[in-house]
Amino acid sequence: MLKTGLAILNAYIQTPASLHFYKRMKEELGSLGVSLECKNNSEILSYICSSGDLFAKEIKKYDFVLYLDKDLYISEMIEKAGVKLFR
């Protein structure tokens, strides 16, 4: 079974280092048969604001989340939804 992960980046501060880290993780995980998608935290916030149920449904599509942001509230919601989180 193919695993799918989600990388969450800051919507407003995307440094070359964070983008490079995401690209390298995507390459390395891809070589292991794991796909990694990328969204920024503002996209995740729109799910949270519209409905908690929608957030849980959307986030549970992923086997894990690679969290590359500093917002603790979003990361706590991801963990409470039962998705493995890597900070």
N, CA and C atoms as an extended XYZ file, in Angstrom:
261
Properties=species:S:1:pos:R:3:atomname:S:1:resname:S:1:resid:I:1 pbc="F F F"
N         0.843       -1.181        0.000 N   MET     1
C         0.000        0.000        0.000 CA  MET     1
C         0.890        1.246        0.000 C   MET     1
N         0.571        2.162       -0.882 N   LEU     2
C         1.329        3.397       -1.001 CA  LEU     2
C         0.975        4.345        0.131 C   LEU     2
N         1.966        4.841        0.824 N   LYS     3
C         1.768        5.812        1.901 CA  LYS     3
C         1.770        7.209        1.302 C   LYS     3
N         0.973        8.085        1.909 N   THR     4
C         0.898        9.470        1.474 CA  THR     4
C         1.085       10.376        2.673 C   THR     4
N         1.975       11.351        2.531 N   GLY     5
C         2.216       12.312        3.589 CA  GLY     5
C         1.893       13.718        3.124 C   GLY     5
N         1.772       14.592        4.095 N   LEU     6
C         1.507       15.997        3.819 CA  LEU     6
C         2.554       16.838        4.527 C   LEU     6
N         3.204       17.710        3.774 N   ALA     7
C         4.125       18.689        4.370 CA  ALA     7
C         3.374       20.003        4.475 C   ALA     7
N         3.412       20.597        5.661 N   ILE     8
C         2.754       21.883        5.877 CA  ILE     8
C         3.823       22.941        6.085 C   ILE     8
N         3.798       23.950        5.198 N   LEU     9
C         4.748       25.054        5.258 CA  LEU     9
C         4.042       26.332        5.707 C   LEU     9
N         4.796       27.280        6.210 N   ASN    10
C         4.253       28.581        6.571 CA  ASN    10
C         3.842       29.307        5.291 C   ASN    10
N         2.663       29.907        5.304 N   ALA    11
C         2.140       30.571        4.100 CA  ALA    11
C         2.847       31.879        3.796 C   ALA    11
N         3.407       32.504        4.801 N   TYR    12
C         3.935       33.852        4.618 CA  TYR    12
C         5.456       33.924        4.635 C   TYR    12
N         6.087       32.964        5.265 N   ILE    13
C         7.552       32.957        5.327 CA  ILE    13
C         8.039       31.627        4.761 C   ILE    13
N         8.343       31.616        3.482 N   GLN    14
C         8.882       30.412        2.858 CA  GLN    14
C        10.320       30.694        2.451 C   GLN    14
N        11.210       30.267        3.313 N   THR    15
C        12.623       30.496        3.067 CA  THR    15
C        13.157       29.475        2.070 C   THR    15
N        14.254       29.805        1.416 N   PRO    16
C        14.875       28.810        0.528 CA  PRO    16
C        15.214       27.514        1.268 C   PRO    16
N        15.584       27.639        2.540 N   ALA    17
C        15.939       26.449        3.316 CA  ALA    17
C        14.731       25.538        3.535 C   ALA    17
N        13.572       26.109        3.875 N   SER    18
C        12.394       25.269        4.110 CA  SER    18
C        11.902       24.637        2.806 C   SER    18
N        11.964       25.375        1.715 N   LEU    19
C        11.567       24.814        0.421 CA  LEU    19
C        12.518       23.711       -0.022 C   LEU    19
N        13.802       23.910        0.209 N   HIS    20
C        14.801       22.889       -0.127 CA  HIS    20
C        14.570       21.635        0.711 C   HIS    20
N        14.283       21.824        2.008 N   PHE    21
C        14.031       20.683        2.887 CA  PHE    21
C        12.836       19.883        2.392 C   PHE    21
N        11.761       20.573        2.023 N   TYR    22
C        10.581       19.882        1.494 CA  TYR    22
C        10.919       19.110        0.217 C   TYR    22
N        11.621       19.753       -0.706 N   LYS    23
C        11.961       19.096       -1.968 CA  LYS    23
C        12.820       17.857       -1.752 C   LYS    23
N        13.786       17.966       -0.829 N   ARG    24
C        14.651       16.814       -0.550 CA  ARG    24
C        13.870       15.681        0.107 C   ARG    24
N        12.983       16.018        1.041 N   MET    25
C        12.161       14.992        1.692 CA  MET    25
C        11.257       14.314        0.668 C   MET    25
N        10.699       15.097       -0.249 N   LYS    26
C         9.834       14.533       -1.294 CA  LYS    26
C        10.625       13.556       -2.160 C   LYS    26
N        11.847       13.928       -2.529 N   GLU    27
C        12.692       13.042       -3.337 CA  GLU    27
C        13.036       11.758       -2.588 C   GLU    27
N        13.488       11.902       -1.347 N   GLU    28
C        13.918       10.738       -0.578 CA  GLU    28
C        12.743        9.817       -0.257 C   GLU    28
N        11.618       10.382        0.147 N   LEU    29
C        10.446        9.555        0.426 CA  LEU    29
C         9.920        8.906       -0.851 C   LEU    29
N         9.981        9.634       -1.970 N   GLY    30
C         9.561        9.083       -3.251 CA  GLY    30
C        10.365        7.847       -3.631 C   GLY    30
N        11.652        7.853       -3.305 N   SER    31
C        12.494        6.696       -3.613 CA  SER    31
C        12.103        5.483       -2.762 C   SER    31
N        11.368        5.731       -1.666 N   LEU    32
C        10.890        4.640       -0.811 CA  LEU    32
C         9.433        4.280       -1.091 C   LEU    32
N         8.856        4.909       -2.114 N   GLY    33
C         7.476        4.620       -2.477 CA  GLY    33
C         6.448        5.399       -1.673 C   GLY    33
N         6.869        6.490       -1.056 N   VAL    34
C         5.968        7.326       -0.262 CA  VAL    34
C         5.786        8.658       -0.978 C   VAL    34
N         4.539        9.058       -1.207 N   SER    35
C         4.305       10.357       -1.848 CA  SER    35
C         4.148       11.436       -0.772 C   SER    35
N         4.615       12.629       -1.088 N   LEU    36
C         4.541       13.747       -0.152 CA  LEU    36
C         3.953       14.946       -0.872 C   LEU    36
N         2.791       15.393       -0.391 N   GLU    37
C         2.153       16.586       -0.926 CA  GLU    37
C         2.534       17.778       -0.056 C   GLU    37
N         2.295       18.970       -0.583 N   CYS    38
C         2.634       20.181        0.156 CA  CYS    38
C         1.445       21.133        0.176 C   CYS    38
N         1.150       21.663        1.359 N   LYS    39
C         0.151       22.715        1.514 CA  LYS    39
C         0.727       23.732        2.487 C   LYS    39
N         0.225       24.950        2.402 N   ASN    40
C         0.667       25.915        3.396 CA  ASN    40
C        -0.367       26.004        4.511 C   ASN    40
N         0.026       26.605        5.618 N   ASN    41
C        -0.846       26.611        6.787 CA  ASN    41
C        -2.146       27.378        6.561 C   ASN    41
N        -2.187       28.313        5.643 N   SER    42
C        -3.440       29.030        5.387 CA  SER    42
C        -4.471       28.110        4.730 C   SER    42
N        -4.027       27.151        3.934 N   GLU    43
C        -4.955       26.178        3.357 CA  GLU    43
C        -5.547       25.284        4.447 C   GLU    43
N        -4.728       24.916        5.411 N   ILE    44
C        -5.194       24.085        6.520 CA  ILE    44
C        -6.155       24.877        7.391 C   ILE    44
N        -5.855       26.151        7.619 N   LEU    45
C        -6.738       26.992        8.432 CA  LEU    45
C        -8.108       27.139        7.804 C   LEU    45
N        -8.193       27.166        6.490 N   SER    46
C        -9.503       27.283        5.845 CA  SER    46
C       -10.357       26.054        6.130 C   SER    46
N        -9.756       24.880        6.243 N   TYR    47
C       -10.505       23.681        6.621 CA  TYR    47
C       -10.994       23.794        8.063 C   TYR    47
N       -10.129       24.301        8.937 N   ILE    48
C       -10.485       24.415       10.349 CA  ILE    48
C       -11.629       25.404       10.534 C   ILE    48
N       -11.567       26.529        9.846 N   CYS    49
C       -12.583       27.568        9.999 CA  CYS    49
C       -13.933       27.147        9.434 C   CYS    49
N       -13.936       26.376        8.368 N   SER    50
C       -15.215       26.021        7.753 CA  SER    50
C       -15.940       24.940        8.556 C   SER    50
N       -15.208       23.972        9.069 N   SER    51
C       -15.841       22.903        9.833 CA  SER    51
C       -14.774       21.986       10.409 C   SER    51
N       -14.923       21.676       11.684 N   GLY    52
C       -13.997       20.736       12.303 CA  GLY    52
C       -14.074       19.367       11.657 C   GLY    52
N       -15.289       18.971       11.218 N   ASP    53
C       -15.460       17.677       10.564 CA  ASP    53
C       -14.726       17.628        9.230 C   ASP    53
N       -14.778       18.737        8.494 N   LEU    54
C       -14.071       18.812        7.216 CA  LEU    54
C       -12.569       18.707        7.440 C   LEU    54
N       -12.071       19.373        8.470 N   PHE    55
C       -10.642       19.298        8.788 CA  PHE    55
C       -10.232       17.854        9.055 C   PHE    55
N       -10.978       17.165        9.905 N   ALA    56
C       -10.639       15.782       10.235 CA  ALA    56
C       -10.690       14.900        8.992 C   ALA    56
N       -11.682       15.103        8.152 N   LYS    57
C       -11.815       14.303        6.925 CA  LYS    57
C       -10.636       14.547        5.998 C   LYS    57
N       -10.270       15.795        5.815 N   GLU    58
C        -9.166       16.133        4.914 CA  GLU    58
C        -7.825       15.636        5.446 C   GLU    58
N        -7.571       15.817        6.727 N   ILE    59
C        -6.259       15.479        7.280 CA  ILE    59
C        -6.081       13.965        7.396 C   ILE    59
N        -7.171       13.227        7.568 N   LYS    60
C        -7.076       11.764        7.695 CA  LYS    60
C        -6.809       11.073        6.363 C   LYS    60
N        -6.808       11.829        5.262 N   LYS    61
C        -6.430       11.249        3.970 CA  LYS    61
C        -4.944       10.906        3.957 C   LYS    61
N        -4.183       11.491        4.886 N   TYR    62
C        -2.733       11.327        4.910 CA  TYR    62
C        -2.327       10.355        6.015 C   TYR    62
N        -1.264        9.610        5.745 N   ASP    63
C        -0.740        8.683        6.743 CA  ASP    63
C         0.102        9.410        7.792 C   ASP    63
N         0.685       10.526        7.399 N   PHE    64
C         1.499       11.311        8.327 CA  PHE    64
C         1.571       12.749        7.844 C   PHE    64
N         1.970       13.629        8.748 N   VAL    65
C         2.162       15.044        8.411 CA  VAL    65
C         3.573       15.449        8.827 C   VAL    65
N         4.283       16.061        7.907 N   LEU    66
C         5.589       16.657        8.169 CA  LEU    66
C         5.326       18.145        8.384 C   LEU    66
N         5.415       18.578        9.635 N   TYR    67
C         4.987       19.924       10.001 CA  TYR    67
C         6.189       20.867       10.017 C   TYR    67
N         6.252       21.765        9.045 N   LEU    68
C         7.382       22.685        8.901 CA  LEU    68
C         6.963       24.122        9.215 C   LEU    68
N         6.126       24.269       10.224 N   ASP    69
C         5.637       25.578       10.641 CA  ASP    69
C         5.758       25.672       12.153 C   ASP    69
N         5.466       26.842       12.690 N   LYS    70
C         5.624       27.064       14.120 CA  LYS    70
C         4.307       27.144       14.881 C   LYS    70
N         3.176       27.123       14.197 N   ASP    71
C         1.870       27.271       14.830 CA  ASP    71
C         1.513       26.006       15.615 C   ASP    71
N         1.509       26.112       16.935 N   LEU    72
C         1.262       24.949       17.776 CA  LEU    72
C        -0.183       24.481       17.731 C   LEU    72
N        -1.113       25.397       17.508 N   TYR    73
C        -2.528       25.023       17.530 CA  TYR    73
C        -2.882       24.081       16.386 C   TYR    73
N        -2.376       24.354       15.215 N   ILE    74
C        -2.661       23.467       14.081 CA  ILE    74
C        -2.035       22.095       14.316 C   ILE    74
N        -0.813       22.072       14.813 N   SER    75
C        -0.155       20.784       15.044 CA  SER    75
C        -0.898       19.969       16.102 C   SER    75
N        -1.427       20.619       17.124 N   GLU    76
C        -2.200       19.904       18.146 CA  GLU    76
C        -3.493       19.337       17.564 C   GLU    76
N        -4.134       20.096       16.671 N   MET    77
C        -5.365       19.595       16.038 CA  MET    77
C        -5.077       18.380       15.157 C   MET    77
N        -3.936       18.394       14.487 N   ILE    78
C        -3.560       17.251       13.651 CA  ILE    78
C        -3.355       16.014       14.518 C   ILE    78
N        -2.653       16.184       15.629 N   GLU    79
C        -2.426       15.060       16.535 CA  GLU    79
C        -3.741       14.546       17.115 C   GLU    79
N        -4.644       15.455       17.478 N   LYS    80
C        -5.940       15.046       18.033 CA  LYS    80
C        -6.791       14.312       17.001 C   LYS    80
N        -6.573       14.583       15.731 N   ALA    81
C        -7.290       13.879       14.659 CA  ALA    81
C        -6.751       12.460       14.480 C   ALA    81
N        -5.626       12.150       15.127 N   GLY    82
C        -5.078       10.799       15.077 CA  GLY    82
C        -4.081       10.552       13.972 C   GLY    82
N        -3.561       11.622       13.374 N   VAL    83
C        -2.570       11.478       12.299 CA  VAL    83
C        -1.179       11.660       12.893 C   VAL    83
N        -0.258       10.798       12.489 N   LYS    84
C         1.124       10.873       12.976 CA  LYS    84
C         1.737       12.186       12.524 C   LYS    84
N         2.340       12.925       13.468 N   LEU    85
C         2.898       14.240       13.174 CA  LEU    85
C         4.398       14.242       13.444 C   LEU    85
N         5.156       14.765       12.493 N   PHE    86
C         6.598       14.948       12.646 CA  PHE    86
C         6.858       16.444       12.600 C   PHE    86
N         7.443       16.976       13.668 N   ARG    87
C         7.741       18.414       13.731 CA  ARG    87
C         9.192       18.650       13.430 C   ARG    87
